[in-house]
């Protein structure tokens, strides 16, 4: 191979390299744009989702304000009715969103329960005997474990 042929081949390889480098730069820019677009879309989705939840919570806020107004006028029956209404509306809203109370009847389950105390009782050891704070799941995800007291076995 002559020097002239080598120089020509070298120029061809440089052109290929430059073309591949341009392709790589273009691909990197496209990926960066894609990443920014996905982040923007995700932020928008979260904002819309939060807005929808807030809109659904507004009637609960209205009910709570009515209950507080009844309390300030010493209308205990209306206050109790108002608080009951607020609780029911909020519980229904959260249920529609997929929130479910964690079952606490039966045996202690460390995946969904948090044992605060074990105390002697007539029930089988490891049984849930009291619920200190209800636990909830959103779908299959534990949002808050149920805080429970479990039986340490027979007290005698």
N, C-alpha and C positions, 0 to 999 in steps of 0.2 A: 504494500500500500504506500502510495507516494505521500509526500508532505501535504500536497494540495488536497488529496483525497481525505487525509486525516483532518485537515482544517475544515473541510466541508462537512465531514461526519460530526466533528465537534460542534459546529454551528447548528446542525440538525438536532443534536442532543440538547443543546442549550435552548432551542426553540421548544422542544418537547417539555423540558423542565419548566420553562416559563409558562407554558400552557397549563401544565398540571398545577403549578403554584397559583395561577389565576383561578383555576377551578377550586382549589382548596380555599383560597381567600373568599371566593363567592359563596361557597358552602358554609364557611364559618360565619359570614355576615347573615346569610339566610337563617342559620340556626340561632344566632343572636336575636334576630327579629322575631323568630318563632317563640323563643324563650320570653321575650318582653311581652309579646301578644298574649301568651298563656297566662303570665303573671297578671296582666291587666284584666283579662277575662275572668280569672279566678277572683280577683278583688271585686270586680263588678258583681259576680255571682254572690259573694258573701254579703255585699252591701244590699242587694235585692232580697236575699234571704232574711237578713236582719230586719229590713224594712217590713217585710210581710209579717214576721213574728210580732214586731212592735205594733203594727196595725191591728193584729188580732188581740193584743194585750190591752189596747185602749179601752174597750168596753169593760174589762175587769177593773181598770183604774177608775172609770166612771162609777161603777158599782161601789167600789171602796170609798170614793168621795161621798156618795150618798149615805153609806153606812156611818161615816165619820160625822156627817151633818146630823144624822139622827142621834148619834151619841152626844153631840154638843147640845141637843135639845132634850136630853134625858129621856129619850123614847127607847127604853131597853128592848121592847118587843121588836121594834123596827130595826134596832141595831143588830140584834141576833139574826133577824131575817136577812138583813143586808150582808152581814159577814158570811152567813150560810150561802147566800147567792154568789158572793165573790169567790168563796172556796169552790163551789160547784163549777162555776164558769172557768176558773183557772185550771182546775183538775181536768175538766173536759177538753180544754184547749191543749193542755200538755199531753193528754191521752191521744188526741188526734195527731199530734206531732210525733207519736211513737213512744212516749214515756210510759213505762209500766213499773208498778211497785214490785219489789223483790219479795218473794214468798218467804215468810219467816216461821211457818208452822212446820215442826218436825226437827230434823237433825241440822246441826251446825254445818255450814258449807263455807270453807275459807275463801272460796272464789267470789262469793257474793255477800258474806257476813263478816263483820268485825266484832270479835268477842271482847267486850269490855271487862267482864267479870265472870268468874265461875263460882257458883254458890251451891251448897247442898240443897237437894230437893228430893221429892219422892219420884221424880221422873228419871228416865234412863239417862245415864251420863252422856253428855254431848248434845242433849236436846235443848232447843231454844225455849227458854221459860219466860223471857220478857224482851220487849223491843223498846230500846231507849230512843232510837231515831230510825225512822223508816228509810229503806234504801230504794234506789231506782235504777232501772236500765233504760237506755235509749237504743232500741233494737237489741243487739246482742252485747252491747258495750255497757259495762257497769259505770254509771255516772257517779253514784255514791253508794257504797256498801251499807247494808243494814247494820246498825250498831245494836248488838244484842247481849243479853245475859244468858249464859248457858248453865246447864245443870252439871254440877261436879259429882253427881251420883247421890246415893242415899246419905242423908245427914246423920244417921245414927250409927 
